[in-house]
Amino acid sequence: MSVSPSAPPSAAAAAQAPTQADLFDFVRRTAADAELIASLPLDPEGRTWVRLEGPGGSEAWLIGWPPGTGTGWHDHAESVGAFVTASGELKENSLAARLPADGWKTLELTDGVDRERQLPAGKGRAFGRHHVHEVLNESTDEHAVSVHAYYPPLPQIRRYSRVGQVLRLEQVERPEDWQ
């Protein structure tokens, strides 16, 4: 694909932006790098992470999950993403519903929107904008390690609480909160 000289800069950047498939390919290949995965320091009590260089200006992370840890419900705002379990096993709970991007604090979810995926080593998924999920290591004795990538780099993460069918926006984090 060529970009004409008169195309606006944003069109040229969009033509080279990594897709969900590009991100998924990257996290899958990176998760297969046994030396990299083994290099991540693991903490028995809290998640550990190392930032990686992702494709096409994306943001990527190698994350260690001690037994019994998780993210809580959250989304990645306008970013698309992908992740793959490199070792151990993770579980993803997600919502199969498009939520409004802004302007709400509490939503009552309808029946049938919950999805659950078990993601053993080598398995993962890609997802679109505003994908609400939580990721968990439910093991009682084994760490898990995963690789994640997002594009554009995360502008924010919205964190939610959930009780039954009620989802409540609790906090909005910006990059300076986790880097």
C-alpha positions in Angstrom: 0.0 0.0 0.0 1.4 3.4 -0.8 0.5 6.7 0.8 0.3 9.8 -1.5 2.4 12.8 -0.5 -0.8 14.8 0.1 -2.2 12.3 2.6 -2.5 13.8 6.1 0.1 12.5 8.6 -2.6 10.7 10.6 -3.5 8.6 7.5 0.1 7.6 7.0 0.4 6.6 10.7 -2.8 4.6 10.6 -1.6 2.7 7.5 1.3 1.4 9.6 -0.4 0.9 12.9 -0.3 -2.7 14.1 -3.6 -4.6 13.9 -5.0 -7.0 16.5 -3.5 -9.8 14.4 -0.1 -8.2 14.4 -0.2 -7.8 18.2 -1.4 -11.4 18.6 1.4 -12.7 16.4 3.9 -10.6 18.4 2.7 -11.9 21.8 2.6 -15.5 20.6 6.2 -15.3 19.3 7.4 -13.5 22.4 5.7 -16.0 24.7 7.6 -18.8 23.0 11.0 -17.2 23.9 11.8 -19.5 26.8 14.9 -17.4 27.8 13.0 -14.2 28.0 10.2 -15.8 30.0 12.7 -17.3 32.4 14.4 -13.9 32.9 11.3 -12.3 34.5 11.8 -12.0 38.3 8.9 -13.5 40.1 7.5 -12.2 43.4 5.6 -14.6 45.7 3.1 -12.0 46.6 2.6 -9.5 43.9 2.6 -9.2 40.1 5.9 -8.3 38.4 6.3 -6.8 35.0 8.9 -5.7 32.5 8.1 -3.4 29.6 9.0 -4.7 26.1 9.3 -3.0 22.8 6.2 -3.9 20.8 5.7 -3.8 17.0 4.8 -0.5 15.3 5.0 1.7 18.3 2.8 -0.5 20.4 3.1 -0.9 24.2 4.1 -4.4 25.4 4.6 -6.1 28.8 5.9 -9.3 30.2 3.9 -10.0 33.4 4.4 -12.5 36.2 1.3 -13.7 38.2 1.8 -15.3 41.6 -0.8 -17.9 42.6 -4.2 -16.4 43.4 -3.6 -12.9 41.8 -5.6 -11.1 39.2 -6.3 -7.7 37.6 -9.8 -7.0 38.6 -12.4 -5.9 36.0 -10.9 -3.2 33.7 -10.7 -2.1 30.0 -7.9 -0.5 27.9 -10.0 2.4 26.6 -9.3 3.1 22.9 -6.5 0.6 22.6 -6.8 -2.8 20.9 -4.7 -5.6 22.4 -3.6 -9.2 22.6 -2.1 -11.5 25.2 -0.8 -15.0 25.5 0.0 -17.1 28.5 3.7 -18.1 28.3 3.8 -20.4 31.4 1.2 -21.6 33.9 -2.5 -21.0 33.2 -4.6 -17.9 33.3 -8.4 -17.4 33.2 -10.1 -14.5 31.5 -13.6 -13.4 32.4 -15.0 -11.0 29.9 -18.2 -9.3 28.8 -19.6 -10.0 25.3 -21.2 -6.6 25.1 -20.2 -3.2 23.8 -20.3 -0.8 26.7 -20.6 3.0 26.2 -17.2 4.5 26.1 -18.0 7.4 28.4 -20.7 9.1 30.4 -21.7 6.4 32.8 -20.8 5.2 36.3 -23.1 2.2 36.8 -24.5 -0.3 34.4 -26.8 -3.2 34.9 -25.6 -6.0 32.7 -28.1 -8.3 30.9 -28.0 -12.1 31.2 -25.8 -13.9 28.8 -23.0 -11.4 28.5 -20.4 -13.3 30.6 -17.6 -15.2 28.8 -14.9 -17.3 30.5 -11.7 -18.6 28.9 -9.1 -20.9 30.3 -5.7 -20.0 28.8 -3.0 -22.5 29.4 0.6 -21.9 28.2 0.6 -21.1 24.5 -3.0 -19.9 24.4 -4.3 -16.3 24.3 -6.5 -13.9 22.5 -6.8 -10.6 20.7 -9.4 -8.0 21.6 -10.8 -4.7 20.4 -11.4 -1.3 21.9 -13.3 -1.0 25.2 -13.0 -4.8 25.9 -13.9 -5.2 29.6 -12.3 -8.2 31.3 -10.4 -9.5 34.3 -7.4 -11.9 34.1 -6.7 -14.3 36.9 -4.2 -16.9 38.0 -6.4 -19.3 40.0 -3.6 -21.7 40.7 -2.8 -22.2 44.4 0.8 -23.1 43.9 2.1 -22.1 40.4 3.1 -18.8 38.9 1.9 -17.8 35.5 3.7 -15.6 33.0 2.1 -13.8 30.1 2.9 -11.4 27.3 0.6 -8.4 26.5 0.6 -5.8 23.7 -1.6 -2.7 23.1 -2.0 -0.2 20.3 -2.1 2.7 20.6 0.0 2.7 23.8 -2.4 2.7 26.7 -3.9 6.2 27.2 -5.7 5.0 30.3 -7.1 1.9 32.1 -10.6 2.1 33.5 -11.1 -0.1 36.6 -14.5 -1.5 37.6 -16.1 -3.2 40.5 -18.7 -5.9 39.8 -21.4 -7.3 42.1 -23.8 -9.7 40.4 -25.0 -8.0 37.2 -24.0 -4.5 38.3 -20.7 -3.0 36.8 -19.5 0.2 38.4 -16.7 2.5 37.2 -14.4 3.0 40.2 -11.2 4.5 38.9 -9.4 5.8 35.8 -5.6 5.2 35.7 -3.2 7.0 33.4 0.2 5.8 32.3 2.0 7.6 35.1 0.1 5.5 37.6 1.6 2.2 36.4 4.9 3.0 34.7 
